[in-house]
Amino acid sequence: MTTKIVLAGDSRARPISRVTTAGHRHDSTAFAAVMDGIRIERPGPGRPRTTPGHLLGDKAFSSKTIREQCRRRGITATIPEKADQIRYRAKRGSRGGRPPAFDSERYKQRNTAERCINKLKSFRAVATRYDKRDFMYQATIDVASIRIWLKDPVP
């Protein structure tokens, strides 16, 4: 009955890639699909980039598998650790490993992700989700994304 939009946005709060999931599913289940959908055009000829320069995520993306996927793809990630993960690592002592790197100054830019979601939800059809079929809802999100990109084109 509910739907969740997991998306990647650029530094100007424009959606780049998105996946819709069931509302009760965790965000991290769609992480790989969102990352696979990223295509960043290069100036001039050449294939588009498929990896972002940096990833800013909230505590929902603080799992070991997501951090490993980012490392494998060569993406620098700024994701805060959950309190239970910190306690577990401290309880294990020296076997718990060192904490992942976290840049608090860079994390302040994470509001771009929230602004990207808010731009999408400013469209009434996206926010209320009157569409019964998932493919129609995805089309509605695509139309809203196109309108966002047309309002703020790349210079």
Number of C-alpha atoms within 10 A of each C-alpha: 6 8 14 14 18 19 23 24 21 16 12 14 22 24 24 18 19 23 19 18 17 13 12 10 11 14 18 16 13 17 18 13 15 18 21 12 16 20 15 14 12 10 8 6 7 8 11 12 12 14 17 17 10 14 17 20 16 14 11 13 21 19 14 9 11 17 18 12 14 18 12 9 13 13 16 15 21 23 24 19 18 14 9 9 14 12 11 11 15 15 11 10 10 9 9 14 10 10 11 12 12 13 11 11 8 11 17 10 12 17 13 17 22 12 15 23 20 13 16 24 16 12 17 11 15 20 13 9 17 11 14 9 9 14 11 13 18 17 13 18 24 17 15 21 21 13 13 18 16 10 10 11 9 7 3
